[in-house]
Amino acid sequence: MAVACALALAGCVFVPRTVQVYDEDCQITSRQMVLDVQQIGTLGHCVNEGCAGALVALGAVASVSAVISGSVVIVGNVVYWFEKRSLCREAPRPR
């Protein structure tokens, strides 16, 4: 199972990206951060210890990028949430 996960992540990094979303309740377009997966390489023709070393290195890069980028997304979304709350003008509710 661990090998399958390592192969699936081989050569990938996680990067934060900001997207625009429309909030109907507030009637505004706000920003939100999401994680994107970018492929930076694939395992080519390697043999024995070379493949094992490459898998370990690529797995480490993917893991570190997920932790760092995930933290950036969390902090960014908190900031965007405060920004949205300050701009929000809720639509009148029907009675």
Buried (B, 14 or more C-beta within 10 A) or exposed (E): EEEEEBBEBBBBBBBBEEEEEEBEEBEBEBBBBEBEEEEEEEBEEEEEEEBEEBBEEBBEBBEEBBEBBBEBBEEBBEEBEEEBEEEEEEEEEEE
